[in-house]
Amino acid sequence: MLAEYFPIIVFLVIAAVMGVVLLATGSLLGPSHPDSEKLSPYECGFEAFEDTRSKFDVRYYLIAILFIIFDLEIAYFIPWALALDSLGAFGLVAMVVFVIELVIGFVFAWKKGALEWE
């Protein structure tokens, strides 16, 4: 049973060793000249001037969630395109239904004003 997992264990050990070696090499050989500019908090290109616990508009989170949803759903197109020959007409119809659901969700979000940032 251990023989089946041996290649995976070797891969994990090599990856861990390589990660440690690369991090150590970078920290030892990389230039380190910290000054007040490098050590200052940086967010969005300007100095923070408010409390870090300030509330964001709900629309910010809504746009982020919509982006993640549509971005992840689009990722389904790659395996579908690769397996389209073996899926045949059923795969094509299933993807058409999926795209129609995406379009309906997009139109619904658009009509609700979820994509407006005023």
N, C-alpha and C positions, 0 to 999 in steps of 0.2 A: 504494500500500500504506500509506503514511503517513496518507493521508486517512481510512482505516478506523480507525486508532488515535488520531486527533486528538481526538475527544471524550473518550476515556479519559485522554489526557495532560492535557487542559484540566481535567478533573475532579480529577486527582491534584495538579496545580499549585495549583488553588484550595483544595483540602483542606489541603495543606501550608501555604500562606500563611495560611489561616484558623486553623490550629492554632498556628502561630508567633505570630500577632497575639493570639490569645486567651490564650496562655501569658504573653506579654510584658505584656499589659494586666493580667492578674491579679497578676503579680509586682510590677508597678510601682504599681498602685493599691490592692492589698490590704494590710490592716494586718499589720505584722510586729513583734510584741512578744515575742521569745523570752525565756523565763525557765527556771528549773530544772525546773519541772513539764513544760513543753512539750518540752524537750530530753531528758527522761529516757526510757529504753526502756519501751515499753508493750506488754503482751501480755495479753490475756484479762482486762483490768480490774484487774490487780494487778501489783505490782513483781516482776520476775524475781528469784527467790531461789536458783535452782540454775544449774548449768552449762548453757549454751545447747545443748550437744551431748548432753544427757541423752536416754536412749532412751525412746521411746514404746511403749506396749503395741501388739502386733500387731493387736489388735482395732480400734484407732483407724484404722489403715490399711484394714482389711477393711471397716469401715463406710463409709469414704470411697469405696472402690472400688465397693462395692455401690450407694451413692448415685449415683455417676457412671454406672454401667451402667444402672440402672433409669431415671434421669433422661434419659439420651440415648435410650434405647429408647422412652420415652414421647413424645419429640419426633417420632417417626415417625408419630404419630397425626394431626398437623396436616396434612401433605401428603396423607395417605391420606383424611382426611375431605374435603378440598377436591376430590380427584379421584375420589371414590367413584362419582359418576354415570357417569363414563367407564370406570371399571374393571369395573363390573357385579358379577356373582356371583363371578368369579374373584378380584377384589380383596377381596370380603367373606370368602371362604374363606381367602385368604392371610393376612388380618389375624386371623381366628379362630385359625389355626395359630400365628401370632406371639404372640397373647395367651396361648394355652395354653402355649407355651414359656416365656413370662415367668412365668406362675403356677407352672409346674413348678420353674423356677429359684428363685423366691421361697420356695416350700415347702421345697425342698432346703436353702437357706441357713437357713431357720428351724429345720428339724429338726436341722441340724448345730450349732445354737447360735451362728451367726455374728451374729445380731442381738441377743444378750444382752450386757449391759454390766455385769457384776458384778465 
